[in-house]
């Protein structure tokens, strides 16, 4: 199986459990991996046969920015569900990082793997 990926998709959104977080935007960094068979796209050299990175990035960004969310775990689950539902993929890995969430750490995050069906 092949993997299409997007690394460090940066999305500014309202995220967090604390009151002060609910009135500001914070940056999330997402790494997305979608497993699929890329042979047909490669053979045809046709974007209609491929996973379109631009469309994926746009849909994920719109989803994450749609409404305030408290937990990065929720972000990861919603993004995984979107990818499995809207794109030709059988397995996804979604990593969500929240830089600066812990002052003594570069970033914190969650990584999930979900499969279709």
N, C-alpha and C positions, 0 to 999 in steps of 0.2 A: 504494500500500500504506500502511496505517495503522501507527502505532507506539504500543504500550502500554509505559509505562515506570515504573520504581521507582527513585528517586534516593536515594542515601546510606542503603541498607539496612545498618545497623550490626550486626555479628555479633562477639561475643567468643568466641574459640576458641584452641586450641593451634596455633600456626603459627610455623615458623622452622627454620633449619638449624643454629643454634648450640645447644649443650647447655643453656645457661641459658634458652633460649626454649622448650625442651621440657617445662618444669615450670611454665609460667605461661600465663595466657590473655592474648591481645592482641586489640585491636580491628581488624577489617577493615571497610572501607566499600565496598559494592558498588553499582554503577549497572547496571541491567538494562534493556535495550530489546528488545521482542519485536515483530516485524512480523507483522501479521495483518490480516484484513479485519474491521473493526468494524461494518459496515453492518447485518448481521443482528441483532447485539446492540442497536444503536441503534434499529432499527425495532421490535423486540419489547419493548425496555426490560426484558429478562429476563436476569438474571445467569447463567443456565444457558447462554446463548448468548455469553457474554463470557469474557474471561480474568479470573479472580478474583484481584485483587492480594493479598488475604489468604492465599489458598492458595499462590500463588507464593512469597510471602515466607516462609511456614511451611516449605514443602518445601526451599527453598534454605537456610534457616537450619539445618534438621535435617541436611541433607547436609554442610554446612561444619563442623558441630560433631560429626559422627559419629565421626571419628577424627583424630588429629594428622596434619597435612600440613606438609611442609617448604616448598614453593614456592607463591607466589601464582599462578604460571602453572598449576599443577595445580588450584588452586581454580577458576580461570577456565574451564579445559577441562571439569572435572566439572560445573560449574554450567551451562555451555552445553549439554552433552549432556543433562542433566536437563530443561532447558527445551524442547529440541527433541523429546525423547522424550515428555514428559508433558503438553505443552500444544499447542494448535492454533496453531502458529507455523511459518513457513517460514525465518525468519532471525532470529538473535539477536546482540546486541552485549552483551558482559559486560566491565565494568571493575571491577578489584579494586585497591583502594588500601590501603596499610599505613602509617597515620600514625605518625610518629616513628621509622621504621625507620632513617633517616639523620638524625643529629642536626642537620645544617645545612639540612635540607629539610623543608617542611611535610608532604609525603607522597611515597611512591613507589608505582608501580603498573604494571599491565598492562591493555591493552584488546584484546580479541579479537572477531572477527566470524566466526560459523559459520552455515552454511546446511543445511537438511534435505536428505537424499539424498545 
